[in-house]
Amino acid sequence: MRRLSLALLVVLASASLAIAGCSQPAPAPTPTKAAAAPAATAPAKASEPTKAAAPATSQPTAAPAAKSNWPEKGKAITILVPWAAGSPNDVFSRMLAPYMEKELGIPVNVEAKPGAGSQIGMTELAKAKPDGYTIGVNSLETTIATYLDPERKAVFDRKAFIPISMMLLEPDSLIGKGGSAYKTAKDLIDAAKAKPESIKVGTNGVMTATHMGVLVIEKAAGVKFASVHFNGSNENSAALLGGHTDAGVVIASGNVSQIKSGDLTLLGPLGDKGYKYPAFPEAKNLADVGYDTAVFWRSLGMDAPAGTPADIVAKYDEVLKKTLENAEFQKKTTDANIITKYMDSKTYGAHWDKSEATMKVLMAELKTETKK
């Protein structure tokens, strides 16, 4: 692949994106390479991405508010999770469900719909009946990359969804295998400089947030890894534990137990300078050790299919805000190393539009520069 232009590096360093998921390991498949993904870029503040005024929004208009008996007794709500059962996004959704049930008074079921880097699940959400009984978890940056890439042939775009609430915000992290020769990020990067495209770094899949994180590290450090793309975080982590890869870019909250046990090593979060990763406050961000633009955040939201009535969207937003601010729920997420961040529907929608606008600027060059 040819290197991205200096101009792109500047954009990467200044743009504000955030976001998908990692988990406990499962048996590792044979690593396979795949086409490169678009990179997303970093927030300016040390704790979270910069909030900015939205560009002209492409957010779909919810159906006009009308008197409704939603939610009806005897019915159930389904939360679609476009990642594997047991992934952090799935686990988090199952933590949410009982609190939502209490507020809404009807059952809330979680259904994992993994595959194609979340495209299968997001397709099902986009096609769901907009009656308020089907909503879905959105790994935002992965979703944007999917529908902006014509080769993915996504049947959905920005207008297919209505943002309900932002729920999570966390930087990607670079991890290594415990006991390996790469004890620091510099060790790994120096090895990649000495032998370009020889150091295998795993991602959760093509055009996922973790793939974008790999690209951000490469540009910040001036190196080229041999990216290896798996079908989700389980496979990515398992491949590293099994010695199939040299490192991985993950969402570290899904690997805290392995890091604490020494099976994996946290080489560095991709947070801004000075950011303190909650579970590992002593960990140095790559931006703190000389790789200033190695910053990438992932964001996770809850969406409804376009056409869902406005009063239902507003009720969901109210329920999620109440849940995310609930002291008992906050203790559970803290104990599970989950980093929550609430944004209301309007703010989340503005964040989405800004993220999409940034990636539209990057997409053409990324698609060109990542082809050999």
Beta strands, then each sheet from edge to edge (+ up, - down):
strand 1: 77-81
strand 2: 108-112
strand 3: 134-139
strand 4: 161-171
strand 5: 173-177
strand 6: 200-203
strand 7: 226-229
strand 8: 247-250
strand 9: 264-269
strand 10: 297-305
strand 11: 340-343
sheet 1: 2+ 1+ 3+ 10- 4+ 11-
sheet 2: 7+ 6+ 8+ 5- 9+
end
